[in-house]
């Protein structure tokens, strides 16, 4: 049985509490003080002292993983699937390792969008200056010029980025299950232009600037002796603060701040921006949306903000496990009526594919995607959205 460093640190405190709880008033006072000390200790932070360094590879090869010919992530030496619990009893470290791998996979999917799907990476805002934060989307060569049909893909919330439906499925299942790539390839083969949105890329992270505290010795109005005393107190305070910071953040993780991207600071803003600057200007007579989870909510918000334009240009909308709510989003009657005629929501269900599923909301029909648990199979993959009755134009 292994004993963590945090347990060894806290053990003497618990023993002292047990010993003095049986004493008189003085001992009870000590017990109160010890309890106060324990209440100030953040066990999650203290556990960081037991962690190995948060220093992870920046390539799949560095992690000793690769995607095989079936698109499955496998260890290059053992052939085994990804193991989350790489180190026992170190959940936080394992989670950080998983997140580091996820960032590499995001870049890997971006490469596939460009190399395998022949999509172009388009920077936004379109008029961004050299220094301001930027995001991007992906488009096929004919996205704006295809005169017949355009497909627009919107993923859900969380860590996923352009080209992904679910990171967990990419890591634990395969690329076909967790990415939009099979869908994009089929759309291109069937003559669609394609635009892939990136609604979760709302900001960039930069390290917080260190705040410079002006030394008290700069105050020339104070007597020298008083300045010396204040400097001594300031140095002792800094020493204590540095000691606490070493305890609080032993891994020296950088403190970051977020700089939001202009007009793309949320999934809803992003959808409206891409509509105004790209989709609305496209030549396609028929625009089709496929929106998963929070992407459905973003589409409904787009419709609320650009109702007439959307009705004029969009032919059909395929939703999968959409989390939109026409009441909370205050979608008007005309929008709800249009959704009933032009939208369909495939939802996680154990019922056979395309079986009608009861809905509490008066908007679009809900049908089964023939999956019960989203984390084991994506409804986007199961539902044959290309058979949606209105995604069949010439």
N, C-alpha and C positions, 0 to 999 in steps of 0.2 A: 504493500500500500504506500503510495507516494503522499508526502505532506508538502503543501505549497508554502512558499515564503510568507504569504499573508497569514496563514494559519499559525506559523511559528511566531509571527509578530504579535498576534492577538491572544495567543494562548496564555502568556503571563498575566495579561489584563483580566481574562476570565477567571484564572485561578485566584488572583488577588480579590476579585469581587466575591467569589465564593467564600474566601476565608474571612473577610471583614464583615460580611452580611450578618454574622452571628454576634457581632460585638455591640458596643454601646453607641451613644450619640455621635462620638467622634468618628467611629468606624462607618456609621451611616452617612456622615458628611463626606467621607472618602468615597463611599459607594456612589453617591450622587455625582461627585467629581469624575469618577471613572466612567459612569454612564454617559456623562456629558462628553467625555473624550471619545467614547465609542460612537456617539451620535454624529461626531464631526468627521469620522473616518469614512471615506467613500470606498466601499469594498471593491466596486468595479474599477476604480482608479488604482487602488492598491494592487489588484490582480495584474495590472500591467507590468509590475516589477518582475513577475514570473515569465513574461513573454520573451521569446526570441526577438531579435530586431525585425521591424516591419520593412524588410528589404527584400522585395520580390523581383523576379525576372521581368523583363519588358518584352519578351517574345514567347511564342508558343514553344519554340525549341528550348528556351531557357526553363520552362515549366516541365519539359520532357513530355509534351503532348503534341498531337497532330490529328488532323481530320483524315480519316481513311477514305477509300473509294466510295463508301456508302454515305459519306458526310457525317460519320460518327466521330466524336472526340475520344481518342484512345491514347493511353500511355505508350510512348514509342519503344519502351523496353519490354513491358509486361503485356501490352495489348489490353489492359483493363480500362474500364470507364473511369471518369473523373471521381476522385475520392475527396469528399468535403472535409471529413474529420482526419486531416493529415497528421495532426498532433492531438492526442487525447487531452481532454480537460482544458483546452485552450480555444474555446468557441470564438472569442473575439479575434484572435490571431487567424483562425481558420476562415472567419468571415472576411477579414481584410485580404487574405490570400485569394479567396473566391472573387472578391471585387476587383483585385488586380488582374486576374485572369479574364474577368468580364470585360475590362477596358481593352485588353488585347484583342478579344473576340470582336468587339465593336469595330475596331480598326480593320480586322480581317474581313468582316462583312462589307465594310466600305470598299475595300479592294475588289471584292467579288462583284459588287454593283458596277464598278467601272470596267473590270476585265471580262467577267462572264456575261454581264447583262448589257454592256456597252452604253451605260448611262453616263451623263456628264454631271459633274459636281458644280453647282451654281451658288455663288456666295450671296448672302443677304445680310443686311439691306443692300439693295442694288446700288444705292448711292453712298455706301459707307465710306468714311474717310480711312486713311491708312492706319490710324491709331485706335479707332473705336472697336468695341467688341463686335464680332460677326458670327453668323451661323451659316447654314447651307442646306440646300435640298438637292435631289438628283432628278434628272430629266433625260428622256430619250431624245435622240437627235430631232425627231419629228413631233415632239410634244406640242409645240406651238403652231406647227404648220400642217399637221394631219387634218384634212378637211372633214373626215368622217367621225372618228371617235377617239376619245381621250380617257384614260383610266387614272384616277387619283387615289393613292393609298395613304391612309392615316393610321399609325399604330396607337397603342394605348399609353397609359401613364407609367411612371417609374424610371428604371434605368435603361430601358430599350431606346435605341436610336434608329435613324433611317435604315430601312432594310430589314428590321427585326419585328417579329411578333412577340416573342418571349425568349429572354436570355436563358432561362432555366431549361427550356426545351432544347435550345441549341447545345447546351453543355451536357444535359442528361439523355437526350434522345438523338437528334441529328439536325443538320442544317435545313432539310426539307420541312421538318416540323416547326422549327422556331424562326425561320426567316421568310421574307417575302419573295425570295429569289425564284422559286418554282412558279409563283403567281405572276411575277414580272415577265418571265420567259414565255409563259403561255399567252399573256396579253400581247407581247410583241409578235409572237407567231401568228396570232389571230388579227393582226393589223391595227392594234391600238397604239396610240402615243401614250407615254407613261410619265407621270410625275409622282415622286416619292417624297412625302413631307417628312419633316424632322421636328415635330412639335415639342419634344422635351429638351431641345438644345436652346435654352432660354437665357443663359448667362455664361460668362467665363469666370473662373476662380483665380484670384491672385492672392499672393501672400499679404497679410495685413501689415501695413507700415508700422515700424516701431515708433512709439510716441516718445519724443525727447523731452525729458523733464529738466527744466532749467535749474541749475544748481543755485542753492541759496547764497553761495559765496558771491554771486553776481550782484547781490544787493549791496551797493556801496554805502547806503545810509545806515546800516547796522554796525554796531561796535564789533571789532575783530573777535573778541572773546565770545560774543553771542553767535557770530557766524561759525566759529569753530565748533561750538556745542551743537548747533543745528546740523552742520556737516557730519559730525560724528553720529548723531541720531539717524540722519539720512542713510549713511553707509550701513549702519546696523539694520535698518529697515530693509534696505536692498538685499542684504545678506540673507535675512529671514525669508524675503520674498523669493529669492533665487533658490533657497533650500526647499521651500514649499513647491515651487514650480518643478523642481527636479522630482519631487514625489508625485505631484499631480500629473505631470506629463513626462515620464521617464523615457518614452520613445522619441521625445523631441519632435512630435508631430507638428507641422507648421499650422499656425492659425491662419485661416483663409477668409477672404471676403468675396462677395459675389458682385460682378458688374453685369447688369442686365443688358440684353441686346435690344436696341431700339426697335419698337413696334413688333417685337417678337418675344416679349417677356413672359408669355404664357402660351399654352397650346391653343387657346381660343384666339389670341392675338395673331399667332403664327398662321393659323388657318385663314384668317381674314386677309393677312398680308399677302400670302401666296395666291389667294383668289384675286385680289386687286391687281397684283403685278404680273401674274402669269396666266392663271386659268381663265380669267375674264377676257384676256387678250388672245387666247388661243383661237385657232380657226375651226376647231372641231364643232360640228353641229350637235353631237351627242357626247355629253360628259358623264362619266360614271364614277361614283365614289365607292370605295371599300374602306370602312372605318371600324376598327376594333376597340372595344371597351371605352376608354375616355375619348378616343377618337370620334365616337358617335356623339358624345356631348359637344365636342368641338364643332362637328358638322352642324348640329342643331343651332348652336350659337351663331355660326356663319349664316345660316338660313334666316335667323331672326334679324341679323344686321343687314343682310343683302337679299331679302326675300324675293323681290321682283327679278333680280338678275339671276338668282339660283333657279327659279322656276323657268326662266326663259332658256337656260343653257343646260341644266342637269336633267338627264333622262331617267336615271335610276340610281338608288343608293342601297348597297348591301352592307348591313351592319352585322357584327358578330359580338355577342355578349356586351352590347352597348349599355353604358351606364347613364345615358341621357334621361332627363325627366322633363316632359313638356310642361308640367305644372310648376316645378321649381324654377325652370328657366323662362317661364311666362311666355311660352310659344302661343301665338294667337290661333284662332279657329281656322283661318285659311291655311296656316302652316300645318296644323294637325290633319286637315283634310288632304292636303297635298301629300303628306307622309303616308297616309293610309293607302294612297293610290300608287305611290312611287318608291316606297321603301319596304324592306323586309329585314327583320332582325333574327339571325340564326343564334340560338342560345344553347348553352350547355344543358343537355337533357339525356336521359336514358331511353327516351322514345325513339322509334325509327326515324331516319333522316327525313326531314321536311314535314314531319307530323306537326299539326297545329298545336301550339302551346298557349294556354290561357294568359292573358295580359290584364294588368290592373289599369293600364294607361290607354287613353283613347287616341293612340297615334298609329304606328305601323304594325302590321301582322308580325307575330312571333312564331317561329317554327324551330323544330329540333335540329341541332347540328350533329345528333347521334353521338355525343360525348357527354359524360356525366361529371368528370372532374377536369377542370381546365388545365391543371398543372401536368396532366399526363398526356394530353393531346389537345391541340389547338382546334377550336371550332372553325377557324378559317380554313384549315387543311381539310377537315371532314366535309364541310358544306361545299357543294359544287356551285359556287357563286356564279360561275359563267352560265349556268342554266337559269339564273334569275330571269323571269319572263321578259324583262325589258332590256337585258344585256344581250340582245340578239338583233342588233340593227345591221344594216348592210355595210 
